[in-house]
């Protein structure tokens, strides 16, 4: 009986370790997904900024062309 208690305790503790490892792996996968989504959002924002700058440059060029005429 004295040997059974340490074995049960060891089994319980090892199961907790597996839970922690599993939770850490899940958290890491979620963090990776968040980072990928953030990168996509950043890329989309940069594209919109580039489009806006291009439109402003075109409008400025159109004004210059209109003033020359």
PDB file of N, CA, C and O in Angstrom:
ATOM      1  N   UNK A   1       0.821  -1.196   0.000  1.00  0.00           N
ATOM      2  CA  UNK A   1       0.000   0.000   0.000  1.00  0.00           C
ATOM      3  C   UNK A   1       0.860   1.253   0.000  1.00  0.00           C
ATOM      4  O   UNK A   1       0.542   2.247  -0.653  1.00  0.00           O
ATOM      5  N   UNK A   2       1.984   1.184   0.766  1.00  0.00           N
ATOM      6  CA  UNK A   2       2.865   2.346   0.827  1.00  0.00           C
ATOM      7  C   UNK A   2       3.487   2.655  -0.530  1.00  0.00           C
ATOM      8  O   UNK A   2       3.768   3.815  -0.830  1.00  0.00           O
ATOM      9  N   UNK A   3       3.703   1.635  -1.353  1.00  0.00           N
ATOM     10  CA  UNK A   3       4.278   1.848  -2.678  1.00  0.00           C
ATOM     11  C   UNK A   3       3.232   2.336  -3.676  1.00  0.00           C
ATOM     12  O   UNK A   3       3.569   3.013  -4.648  1.00  0.00           O
ATOM     13  N   UNK A   4       1.998   2.004  -3.448  1.00  0.00           N
ATOM     14  CA  UNK A   4       0.922   2.368  -4.370  1.00  0.00           C
ATOM     15  C   UNK A   4       0.650   3.868  -4.348  1.00  0.00           C
ATOM     16  O   UNK A   4       0.383   4.459  -5.394  1.00  0.00           O
ATOM     17  N   UNK A   5       0.711   4.483  -3.191  1.00  0.00           N
ATOM     18  CA  UNK A   5       0.428   5.923  -3.077  1.00  0.00           C
ATOM     19  C   UNK A   5       1.426   6.753  -3.890  1.00  0.00           C
ATOM     20  O   UNK A   5       0.996   7.639  -4.628  1.00  0.00           O
ATOM     21  N   UNK A   6       2.734   6.508  -3.790  1.00  0.00           N
ATOM     22  CA  UNK A   6       3.667   7.280  -4.623  1.00  0.00           C
ATOM     23  C   UNK A   6       3.445   7.056  -6.118  1.00  0.00           C
ATOM     24  O   UNK A   6       3.596   7.983  -6.914  1.00  0.00           O
ATOM     25  N   UNK A   7       3.089   5.837  -6.501  1.00  0.00           N
ATOM     26  CA  UNK A   7       2.822   5.565  -7.906  1.00  0.00           C
ATOM     27  C   UNK A   7       1.607   6.353  -8.401  1.00  0.00           C
ATOM     28  O   UNK A   7       1.629   6.912  -9.497  1.00  0.00           O
ATOM     29  N   UNK A   8       0.572   6.394  -7.606  1.00  0.00           N
ATOM     30  CA  UNK A   8      -0.630   7.153  -7.971  1.00  0.00           C
ATOM     31  C   UNK A   8      -0.297   8.639  -8.054  1.00  0.00           C
ATOM     32  O   UNK A   8      -0.723   9.329  -8.979  1.00  0.00           O
ATOM     33  N   UNK A   9       0.466   9.122  -7.083  1.00  0.00           N
ATOM     34  CA  UNK A   9       0.860  10.539  -7.087  1.00  0.00           C
ATOM     35  C   UNK A   9       1.707  10.861  -8.313  1.00  0.00           C
ATOM     36  O   UNK A   9       1.511  11.898  -8.945  1.00  0.00           O
ATOM     37  N   UNK A  10       2.637   9.988  -8.650  1.00  0.00           N
ATOM     38  CA  UNK A  10       3.491  10.202  -9.817  1.00  0.00           C
ATOM     39  C   UNK A  10       2.652  10.217 -11.100  1.00  0.00           C
ATOM     40  O   UNK A  10       2.876  11.050 -11.979  1.00  0.00           O
ATOM     41  N   UNK A  11       1.705   9.313 -11.205  1.00  0.00           N
ATOM     42  CA  UNK A  11       0.843   9.271 -12.385  1.00  0.00           C
ATOM     43  C   UNK A  11       0.000  10.541 -12.489  1.00  0.00           C
ATOM     44  O   UNK A  11      -0.177  11.082 -13.581  1.00  0.00           O
ATOM     45  N   UNK A  12      -0.509  11.007 -11.378  1.00  0.00           N
ATOM     46  CA  UNK A  12      -1.319  12.231 -11.382  1.00  0.00           C
ATOM     47  C   UNK A  12      -0.485  13.440 -11.783  1.00  0.00           C
ATOM     48  O   UNK A  12      -0.937  14.282 -12.559  1.00  0.00           O
ATOM     49  N   UNK A  13       0.716  13.525 -11.260  1.00  0.00           N
ATOM     50  CA  UNK A  13       1.586  14.659 -11.586  1.00  0.00           C
ATOM     51  C   UNK A  13       2.041  14.627 -13.037  1.00  0.00           C
ATOM     52  O   UNK A  13       2.154  15.672 -13.678  1.00  0.00           O
ATOM     53  N   UNK A  14       2.300  13.441 -13.554  1.00  0.00           N
ATOM     54  CA  UNK A  14       2.715  13.370 -14.960  1.00  0.00           C
ATOM     55  C   UNK A  14       1.562  13.758 -15.877  1.00  0.00           C
ATOM     56  O   UNK A  14       1.789  14.347 -16.934  1.00  0.00           O
ATOM     57  N   UNK A  15       0.353  13.444 -15.498  1.00  0.00           N
ATOM     58  CA  UNK A  15      -0.809  13.844 -16.293  1.00  0.00           C
ATOM     59  C   UNK A  15      -0.945  15.364 -16.282  1.00  0.00           C
ATOM     60  O   UNK A  15      -1.312  15.954 -17.298  1.00  0.00           O
ATOM     61  N   UNK A  16      -0.660  15.999 -15.165  1.00  0.00           N
ATOM     62  CA  UNK A  16      -0.703  17.464 -15.099  1.00  0.00           C
ATOM     63  C   UNK A  16       0.339  18.069 -16.018  1.00  0.00           C
ATOM     64  O   UNK A  16       0.087  19.078 -16.677  1.00  0.00           O
ATOM     65  N   UNK A  17       1.499  17.455 -16.061  1.00  0.00           N
ATOM     66  CA  UNK A  17       2.556  17.932 -16.948  1.00  0.00           C
ATOM     67  C   UNK A  17       2.137  17.854 -18.401  1.00  0.00           C
ATOM     68  O   UNK A  17       2.451  18.744 -19.192  1.00  0.00           O
ATOM     69  N   UNK A  18       1.436  16.805 -18.752  1.00  0.00           N
ATOM     70  CA  UNK A  18       0.962  16.667 -20.125  1.00  0.00           C
ATOM     71  C   UNK A  18      -0.076  17.731 -20.436  1.00  0.00           C
ATOM     72  O   UNK A  18      -0.101  18.264 -21.545  1.00  0.00           O
ATOM     73  N   UNK A  19      -0.937  18.048 -19.468  1.00  0.00           N
ATOM     74  CA  UNK A  19      -1.918  19.106 -19.664  1.00  0.00           C
ATOM     75  C   UNK A  19      -1.236  20.440 -19.898  1.00  0.00           C
ATOM     76  O   UNK A  19      -1.638  21.205 -20.775  1.00  0.00           O
ATOM     77  N   UNK A  20      -0.210  20.719 -19.117  1.00  0.00           N
ATOM     78  CA  UNK A  20       0.517  21.982 -19.258  1.00  0.00           C
ATOM     79  C   UNK A  20       1.185  22.058 -20.618  1.00  0.00           C
ATOM     80  O   UNK A  20       1.129  23.096 -21.277  1.00  0.00           O
ATOM     81  N   UNK A  21       1.813  20.977 -21.046  1.00  0.00           N
ATOM     82  CA  UNK A  21       2.478  20.953 -22.351  1.00  0.00           C
ATOM     83  C   UNK A  21       1.461  21.127 -23.472  1.00  0.00           C
ATOM     84  O   UNK A  21       1.707  21.851 -24.437  1.00  0.00           O
ATOM     85  N   UNK A  22       0.332  20.468 -23.340  1.00  0.00           N
ATOM     86  CA  UNK A  22      -0.721  20.590 -24.349  1.00  0.00           C
ATOM     87  C   UNK A  22      -1.265  22.009 -24.398  1.00  0.00           C
ATOM     88  O   UNK A  22      -1.495  22.553 -25.478  1.00  0.00           O
ATOM     89  N   UNK A  23      -1.469  22.606 -23.238  1.00  0.00           N
ATOM     90  CA  UNK A  23      -1.966  23.978 -23.178  1.00  0.00           C
ATOM     91  C   UNK A  23      -0.956  24.947 -23.781  1.00  0.00           C
ATOM     92  O   UNK A  23      -1.337  25.882 -24.485  1.00  0.00           O
ATOM     93  N   UNK A  24       0.316  24.732 -23.511  1.00  0.00           N
ATOM     94  CA  UNK A  24       1.356  25.602 -24.068  1.00  0.00           C
ATOM     95  C   UNK A  24       1.400  25.489 -25.580  1.00  0.00           C
ATOM     96  O   UNK A  24       1.565  26.495 -26.271  1.00  0.00           O
ATOM     97  N   UNK A  25       1.254  24.289 -26.100  1.00  0.00           N
ATOM     98  CA  UNK A  25       1.260  24.095 -27.550  1.00  0.00           C
ATOM     99  C   UNK A  25       0.054  24.768 -28.184  1.00  0.00           C
ATOM    100  O   UNK A  25       0.171  25.381 -29.246  1.00  0.00           O
ATOM    101  N   UNK A  26      -1.095  24.662 -27.548  1.00  0.00           N
ATOM    102  CA  UNK A  26      -2.301  25.312 -28.059  1.00  0.00           C
ATOM    103  C   UNK A  26      -2.146  26.823 -28.029  1.00  0.00           C
ATOM    104  O   UNK A  26      -2.515  27.502 -28.987  1.00  0.00           O
ATOM    105  N   UNK A  27      -1.611  27.350 -26.952  1.00  0.00           N
ATOM    106  CA  UNK A  27      -1.405  28.799 -26.843  1.00  0.00           C
ATOM    107  C   UNK A  27      -0.428  29.284 -27.905  1.00  0.00           C
ATOM    108  O   UNK A  27      -0.623  30.350 -28.489  1.00  0.00           O
ATOM    109  N   UNK A  28       0.614  28.514 -28.156  1.00  0.00           N
ATOM    110  CA  UNK A  28       1.590  28.892 -29.183  1.00  0.00           C
ATOM    111  C   UNK A  28       0.950  28.893 -30.570  1.00  0.00           C
ATOM    112  O   UNK A  28       1.219  29.780 -31.379  1.00  0.00           O
ATOM    113  N   UNK A  29       0.112  27.909 -30.841  1.00  0.00           N
ATOM    114  CA  UNK A  29      -0.561  27.861 -32.139  1.00  0.00           C
ATOM    115  C   UNK A  29      -1.510  29.042 -32.305  1.00  0.00           C
ATOM    116  O   UNK A  29      -1.600  29.620 -33.388  1.00  0.00           O
ATOM    117  N   UNK A  30      -2.210  29.397 -31.247  1.00  0.00           N
ATOM    118  CA  UNK A  30      -3.111  30.553 -31.315  1.00  0.00           C
ATOM    119  C   UNK A  30      -2.327  31.842 -31.522  1.00  0.00           C
ATOM    120  O   UNK A  30      -2.741  32.702 -32.298  1.00  0.00           O
ATOM    121  N   UNK A  31      -1.207  31.978 -30.837  1.00  0.00           N
ATOM    122  CA  UNK A  31      -0.381  33.170 -30.981  1.00  0.00           C
ATOM    123  C   UNK A  31       0.156  33.282 -32.405  1.00  0.00           C
ATOM    124  O   UNK A  31       0.201  34.375 -32.968  1.00  0.00           O
ATOM    125  N   UNK A  32       0.562  32.156 -32.985  1.00  0.00           N
ATOM    126  CA  UNK A  32       1.045  32.157 -34.365  1.00  0.00           C
ATOM    127  C   UNK A  32      -0.063  32.613 -35.308  1.00  0.00           C
ATOM    128  O   UNK A  32       0.178  33.393 -36.230  1.00  0.00           O
ATOM    129  N   UNK A  33      -1.264  32.126 -35.075  1.00  0.00           N
ATOM    130  CA  UNK A  33      -2.398  32.508 -35.916  1.00  0.00           C
ATOM    131  C   UNK A  33      -2.691  34.006 -35.770  1.00  0.00           C
ATOM    132  O   UNK A  33      -2.982  34.682 -36.757  1.00  0.00           O
ATOM    133  N   UNK A  34      -2.616  34.517 -34.547  1.00  0.00           N
ATOM    134  CA  UNK A  34      -2.816  35.949 -34.320  1.00  0.00           C
ATOM    135  C   UNK A  34      -1.766  36.771 -35.064  1.00  0.00           C
ATOM    136  O   UNK A  34      -2.089  37.793 -35.671  1.00  0.00           O
ATOM    137  N   UNK A  35      -0.527  36.330 -35.017  1.00  0.00           N
ATOM    138  CA  UNK A  35       0.547  37.046 -35.700  1.00  0.00           C
ATOM    139  C   UNK A  35       0.346  37.046 -37.216  1.00  0.00           C
ATOM    140  O   UNK A  35       0.570  38.060 -37.878  1.00  0.00           O
ATOM    141  N   UNK A  36      -0.073  35.914 -37.753  1.00  0.00           N
ATOM    142  CA  UNK A  36      -0.332  35.833 -39.190  1.00  0.00           C
ATOM    143  C   UNK A  36      -1.483  36.756 -39.593  1.00  0.00           C
ATOM    144  O   UNK A  36      -1.406  37.434 -40.618  1.00  0.00           O
ATOM    145  N   UNK A  37      -2.541  36.782 -38.795  1.00  0.00           N
ATOM    146  CA  UNK A  37      -3.675  37.654 -39.084  1.00  0.00           C
ATOM    147  C   UNK A  37      -3.248  39.120 -38.974  1.00  0.00           C
ATOM    148  O   UNK A  37      -3.660  39.951 -39.783  1.00  0.00           O
ATOM    149  N   UNK A  38      -2.433  39.429 -37.984  1.00  0.00           N
ATOM    150  CA  UNK A  38      -1.930  40.791 -37.841  1.00  0.00           C
ATOM    151  C   UNK A  38      -1.099  41.215 -39.038  1.00  0.00           C
ATOM    152  O   UNK A  38      -1.189  42.358 -39.488  1.00  0.00           O
ATOM    153  N   UNK A  39      -0.292  40.301 -39.554  1.00  0.00           N
ATOM    154  CA  UNK A  39       0.516  40.595 -40.739  1.00  0.00           C
ATOM    155  C   UNK A  39      -0.377  40.867 -41.941  1.00  0.00           C
ATOM    156  O   UNK A  39      -0.112  41.790 -42.710  1.00  0.00           O
ATOM    157  N   UNK A  40      -1.429  40.075 -42.111  1.00  0.00           N
ATOM    158  CA  UNK A  40      -2.363  40.293 -43.218  1.00  0.00           C
ATOM    159  C   UNK A  40      -3.041  41.655 -43.090  1.00  0.00           C
ATOM    160  O   UNK A  40      -3.192  42.379 -44.073  1.00  0.00           O
ATOM    161  N   UNK A  41      -3.444  41.992 -41.871  1.00  0.00           N
ATOM    162  CA  UNK A  41      -4.092  43.281 -41.640  1.00  0.00           C
ATOM    163  C   UNK A  41      -3.123  44.423 -41.945  1.00  0.00           C
ATOM    164  O   UNK A  41      -3.506  45.423 -42.551  1.00  0.00           O
ATOM    165  N   UNK A  42      -1.879  44.272 -41.526  1.00  0.00           N
ATOM    166  CA  UNK A  42      -0.872  45.290 -41.783  1.00  0.00           C
ATOM    167  C   UNK A  42      -0.639  45.453 -43.288  1.00  0.00           C
ATOM    168  O   UNK A  42      -0.532  46.577 -43.778  1.00  0.00           O
ATOM    169  N   UNK A  43      -0.561  44.351 -44.014  1.00  0.00           N
ATOM    170  CA  UNK A  43      -0.363  44.399 -45.462  1.00  0.00           C
ATOM    171  C   UNK A  43      -1.530  45.104 -46.156  1.00  0.00           C
ATOM    172  O   UNK A  43      -1.326  45.906 -47.067  1.00  0.00           O
ATOM    173  N   UNK A  44      -2.750  44.799 -45.718  1.00  0.00           N
ATOM    174  CA  UNK A  44      -3.925  45.446 -46.314  1.00  0.00           C
ATOM    175  C   UNK A  44      -3.919  46.942 -46.033  1.00  0.00           C
ATOM    176  O   UNK A  44      -4.238  47.740 -46.915  1.00  0.00           O
ATOM    177  N   UNK A  45      -3.563  47.327 -44.825  1.00  0.00           N
ATOM    178  CA  UNK A  45      -3.500  48.740 -44.473  1.00  0.00           C
ATOM    179  C   UNK A  45      -2.445  49.448 -45.313  1.00  0.00           C
ATOM    180  O   UNK A  45      -2.671  50.567 -45.774  1.00  0.00           O
ATOM    181  N   UNK A  46      -1.305  48.815 -45.516  1.00  0.00           N
ATOM    182  CA  UNK A  46      -0.243  49.418 -46.328  1.00  0.00           C
ATOM    183  C   UNK A  46      -0.703  49.595 -47.766  1.00  0.00           C
ATOM    184  O   UNK A  46      -0.385  50.607 -48.391  1.00  0.00           O
ATOM    185  N   UNK A  47      -1.438  48.642 -48.299  1.00  0.00           N
ATOM    186  CA  UNK A  47      -1.965  48.762 -49.661  1.00  0.00           C
ATOM    187  C   UNK A  47      -2.921  49.946 -49.768  1.00  0.00           C
ATOM    188  O   UNK A  47      -2.869  50.701 -50.739  1.00  0.00           O
ATOM    189  N   UNK A  48      -3.792  50.111 -48.772  1.00  0.00           N
ATOM    190  CA  UNK A  48      -4.733  51.230 -48.788  1.00  0.00           C
ATOM    191  C   UNK A  48      -3.998  52.559 -48.691  1.00  0.00           C
ATOM    192  O   UNK A  48      -4.375  53.529 -49.348  1.00  0.00           O
ATOM    193  N   UNK A  49      -2.960  52.606 -47.882  1.00  0.00           N
ATOM    194  CA  UNK A  49      -2.160  53.834 -47.770  1.00  0.00           C
ATOM    195  C   UNK A  49      -1.497  54.145 -49.106  1.00  0.00           C
ATOM    196  O   UNK A  49      -1.506  55.290 -49.557  1.00  0.00           O
ATOM    197  N   UNK A  50      -0.928  53.133 -49.732  1.00  0.00           N
ATOM    198  CA  UNK A  50      -0.279  53.339 -51.033  1.00  0.00           C
ATOM    199  C   UNK A  50      -1.281  53.832 -52.077  1.00  0.00           C
ATOM    200  O   UNK A  50      -0.957  54.702 -52.885  1.00  0.00           O
ATOM    201  N   UNK A  51      -2.488  53.283 -52.063  1.00  0.00           N
ATOM    202  CA  UNK A  51      -3.519  53.722 -53.006  1.00  0.00           C
ATOM    203  C   UNK A  51      -3.897  55.177 -52.751  1.00  0.00           C
ATOM    204  O   UNK A  51      -4.064  55.951 -53.693  1.00  0.00           O
ATOM    205  N   UNK A  52      -4.030  55.544 -51.496  1.00  0.00           N
ATOM    206  CA  UNK A  52      -4.389  56.920 -51.163  1.00  0.00           C
ATOM    207  C   UNK A  52      -3.295  57.890 -51.593  1.00  0.00           C
ATOM    208  O   UNK A  52      -3.586  58.964 -52.120  1.00  0.00           O
ATOM    209  N   UNK A  53      -2.040  57.516 -51.369  1.00  0.00           N
ATOM    210  CA  UNK A  53      -0.925  58.370 -51.786  1.00  0.00           C
ATOM    211  C   UNK A  53      -0.918  58.517 -53.303  1.00  0.00           C
ATOM    212  O   UNK A  53      -0.700  59.612 -53.821  1.00  0.00           O
ATOM    213  N   UNK A  54      -1.153  57.432 -54.008  1.00  0.00           N
ATOM    214  CA  UNK A  54      -1.192  57.479 -55.471  1.00  0.00           C
ATOM    215  C   UNK A  54      -2.318  58.392 -55.957  1.00  0.00           C
ATOM    216  O   UNK A  54      -2.128  59.163 -56.898  1.00  0.00           O
ATOM    217  N   UNK A  55      -3.477  58.310 -55.328  1.00  0.00           N
ATOM    218  CA  UNK A  55      -4.593  59.173 -55.705  1.00  0.00           C
ATOM    219  C   UNK A  55      -4.262  60.643 -55.450  1.00  0.00           C
ATOM    220  O   UNK A  55      -4.595  61.513 -56.255  1.00  0.00           O
ATOM    221  N   UNK A  56      -3.602  60.909 -54.318  1.00  0.00           N
ATOM    222  CA  UNK A  56      -3.216  62.294 -54.019  1.00  0.00           C
ATOM    223  C   UNK A  56      -2.205  62.808 -55.047  1.00  0.00           C
ATOM    224  O   UNK A  56      -2.287  63.954 -55.487  1.00  0.00           O
ATOM    225  N   UNK A  57      -1.260  61.960 -55.423  1.00  0.00           N
ATOM    226  CA  UNK A  57      -0.274  62.356 -56.433  1.00  0.00           C
ATOM    227  C   UNK A  57      -0.937  62.624 -57.778  1.00  0.00           C
ATOM    228  O   UNK A  57      -0.577  63.574 -58.472  1.00  0.00           O
ATOM    229  N   UNK A  58      -1.898  61.794 -58.145  1.00  0.00           N
ATOM    230  CA  UNK A  58      -2.614  62.000 -59.409  1.00  0.00           C
ATOM    231  C   UNK A  58      -3.418  63.287 -59.372  1.00  0.00           C
ATOM    232  O   UNK A  58      -3.445  64.032 -60.352  1.00  0.00           O
ATOM    233  N   UNK A  59      -4.073  63.553 -58.252  1.00  0.00           N
ATOM    234  CA  UNK A  59      -4.851  64.788 -58.131  1.00  0.00           C
ATOM    235  C   UNK A  59      -3.936  66.005 -58.219  1.00  0.00           C
ATOM    236  O   UNK A  59      -4.282  66.995 -58.865  1.00  0.00           O
ATOM    237  N   UNK A  60      -2.790  65.941 -57.585  1.00  0.00           N
ATOM    238  CA  UNK A  60      -1.830  67.049 -57.648  1.00  0.00           C
ATOM    239  C   UNK A  60      -1.333  67.238 -59.076  1.00  0.00           C
ATOM    240  O   UNK A  60      -1.201  68.369 -59.544  1.00  0.00           O
ATOM    241  N   UNK A  61      -1.061  66.148 -59.764  1.00  0.00           N
ATOM    242  CA  UNK A  61      -0.611  66.244 -61.158  1.00  0.00           C
ATOM    243  C   UNK A  61      -1.705  66.832 -62.038  1.00  0.00           C
ATOM    244  O   UNK A  61      -1.424  67.644 -62.920  1.00  0.00           O
ATOM    245  N   UNK A  62      -2.949  66.430 -61.805  1.00  0.00           N
ATOM    246  CA  UNK A  62      -4.075  66.981 -62.577  1.00  0.00           C
ATOM    247  C   UNK A  62      -4.206  68.479 -62.346  1.00  0.00           C
ATOM    248  O   UNK A  62      -4.475  69.226 -63.287  1.00  0.00           O
ATOM    249  N   UNK A  63      -4.021  68.931 -61.109  1.00  0.00           N
ATOM    250  CA  UNK A  63      -4.096  70.372 -60.817  1.00  0.00           C
ATOM    251  C   UNK A  63      -2.972  71.127 -61.518  1.00  0.00           C
ATOM    252  O   UNK A  63      -3.196  72.206 -62.068  1.00  0.00           O
ATOM    253  N   UNK A  64      -1.760  70.563 -61.499  1.00  0.00           N
ATOM    254  CA  UNK A  64      -0.643  71.195 -62.183  1.00  0.00           C
ATOM    255  C   UNK A  64      -0.901  71.294 -63.681  1.00  0.00           C
ATOM    256  O   UNK A  64      -0.639  72.324 -64.302  1.00  0.00           O
ATOM    257  N   UNK A  65      -1.420  70.205 -64.255  1.00  0.00           N
ATOM    258  CA  UNK A  65      -1.721  70.202 -65.695  1.00  0.00           C
ATOM    259  C   UNK A  65      -2.803  71.229 -66.015  1.00  0.00           C
ATOM    260  O   UNK A  65      -2.722  71.896 -67.047  1.00  0.00           O
ATOM    261  N   UNK A  66      -3.802  71.371 -65.166  1.00  0.00           N
ATOM    262  CA  UNK A  66      -4.875  72.333 -65.401  1.00  0.00           C
ATOM    263  C   UNK A  66      -4.354  73.755 -65.290  1.00  0.00           C
ATOM    264  O   UNK A  66      -4.830  74.624 -66.021  1.00  0.00           O
ATOM    265  N   UNK A  67      -3.405  74.030 -64.416  1.00  0.00           N
ATOM    266  CA  UNK A  67      -2.854  75.369 -64.242  1.00  0.00           C
ATOM    267  C   UNK A  67      -1.970  75.743 -65.426  1.00  0.00           C
ATOM    268  O   UNK A  67      -1.855  76.925 -65.752  1.00  0.00           O
ATOM    269  N   UNK A  68      -1.351  74.779 -66.068  1.00  0.00           N
ATOM    270  CA  UNK A  68      -0.476  75.043 -67.219  1.00  0.00           C
ATOM    271  C   UNK A  68      -1.287  75.446 -68.446  1.00  0.00           C
ATOM    272  O   UNK A  68      -0.772  76.116 -69.342  1.00  0.00           O
ATOM    273  N   UNK A  69      -2.524  75.048 -68.487  1.00  0.00           N
ATOM    274  CA  UNK A  69      -3.344  75.318 -69.689  1.00  0.00           C
ATOM    275  C   UNK A  69      -3.992  76.645 -69.640  1.00  0.00           C
ATOM    276  O   UNK A  69      -4.708  77.017 -70.569  1.00  0.00           O
TER     277      UNK A  69
END
